[in-house]
Amino acid sequence: MSTQTQIIHSIPVDELTGSISVPIYQTSTFVQEAPGVHKGYDYARSNNPTRKVLEDVIAKLENGSNGYAFASGLAAIDAVVKLLSSGDEIVAVDDIYGGAFRLFTHIYQKFGINVTYVDATDHENVANAITSKTKLIWLESPTNPTLKISDIRKISEIAKANKVLLCVDNTFASPVSQKPIDLGADIVVHSATKYLGGHSDLISGLVVTATPELGEKIKFIQNASGAILAPFDSWLVIRGIETLDLRVERHSRNAQAIAEYLSTEEIIENIYYPGLTSHVNHAVAVKQQKYFGGIISFDLKIDNKELATKIVTSTKYFKLAESLGGVKSLCCLPCEMTHKSIPQEKRYAAGVTDSLIRISVGLEDADDLIADLRQAFAVAKNAFKPSKEALITI
Ligand SMILES: *Cc1c(COP(=O)(O)O)cnc(C)c1O
């Protein structure tokens, strides 16, 4: 069965009424026949039928055993970290999502959970960072914004050999492109705000576990901490998932065409896109991803913030905004937006220069998007009068 057929038919028709669309159970509680005797639902924080459909669909889509839906991607990440205890350690990818870094550093460090960051594109770095206290390896692949790829299979072998859990944030790839549990991961998390929702109209997070035992633990945390996804937002994510494969295939096809065009643009210094053979981790991406995704980052030969700003404010279809994975194309300047809180030196070490631009390629026509970028580069070049400082960096 093709992925698209499988996805569409993993979403059940309502047994009670035959409703082809999943009903939205907008309720806080459920009437019981006798104390403790009910239809499997007692209170909507613990369980809600609309949310349950989403949780079962994502578990199936990731080839896991259990799925859980949260109010945001960060709430999903938070639930996974709560599996740990004070004194435990995490080994995490250095190019980690900024919100996860903030959570680890400013919340969990004070509860005695420490994190070691490594360049996970070399799996030996992960193996070398594991200590007797390490309980969790945290990966993202591809990463944000320089699209680094780590070998999930190899790192899962390291995790198993050390009896450490492996969690993969699969937000950028999406489950139609990459299935970390098939590659040996124990847990997958998503910001469903991005490709799963797909329409830039909600905030949501998901956790999928490889085993029912881990699932029970996440379920306990979900109920105990309470950051659940509301019924209407659960329904929106289900609706997004119905077209996931179609969308990610098109996002990726558009992005490939744009990345190839960008390779010919003289204004550009580096392009980061795993679908280009020039990408440093292209071979690993080919091995573990079906599609290369809709995110491209690039920086400029003249590493100047004003020039980059002129580009991101001159595009017509690429709207200047944080976030990604929606039908409308977006662009962002990480140094002033998503990565502003990172000190410049650290930012440059991670490849996030002042002129690095990240684009989330939407579902518009690729030729229109290429024309849009071409005209924005032309406008920026004409308007750019380098300051003395800028001339020094040329
Ligand atoms: C956006 C994002 C998150 C956080 O998700 P929210 O839904 O914004 O809380 C986590 N990981 C990655 C890779 C993301 O892109």
PDBQT file of the ligand as one rigid body, heavy atoms in Angstrom, charges set to zero:
ROOT
HETATM    1  C1  LIG A 401       9.464  24.514  16.190  1.00  0.00    +0.000 C 
HETATM    2  C2  LIG A 401      10.309  23.403  16.683  1.00  0.00    +0.000 A 
HETATM    3  C3  LIG A 401      10.173  22.912  17.985  1.00  0.00    +0.000 A 
HETATM    4  C4  LIG A 401       9.222  23.541  18.997  1.00  0.00    +0.000 C 
HETATM    5  O1  LIG A 401       7.903  23.351  18.652  1.00  0.00    +0.000 OA
HETATM    6  P1  LIG A 401       6.717  24.348  19.102  1.00  0.00    +0.000 P 
HETATM    7  O2  LIG A 401       5.535  23.700  18.505  1.00  0.00    +0.000 OA
HETATM    8  O3  LIG A 401       7.039  25.705  18.550  1.00  0.00    +0.000 OA
HETATM    9  O4  LIG A 401       6.709  24.355  20.610  1.00  0.00    +0.000 OA
HETATM   10  C5  LIG A 401      10.960  21.837  18.358  1.00  0.00    +0.000 A 
HETATM   11  N1  LIG A 401      11.857  21.284  17.512  1.00  0.00    +0.000 NA
HETATM   12  C6  LIG A 401      12.025  21.741  16.260  1.00  0.00    +0.000 A 
HETATM   13  C7  LIG A 401      13.027  21.100  15.377  1.00  0.00    +0.000 C 
HETATM   14  C8  LIG A 401      11.262  22.814  15.807  1.00  0.00    +0.000 A 
HETATM   15  O5  LIG A 401      11.464  23.280  14.559  1.00  0.00    +0.000 OA
ENDROOT
TORSDOF 0
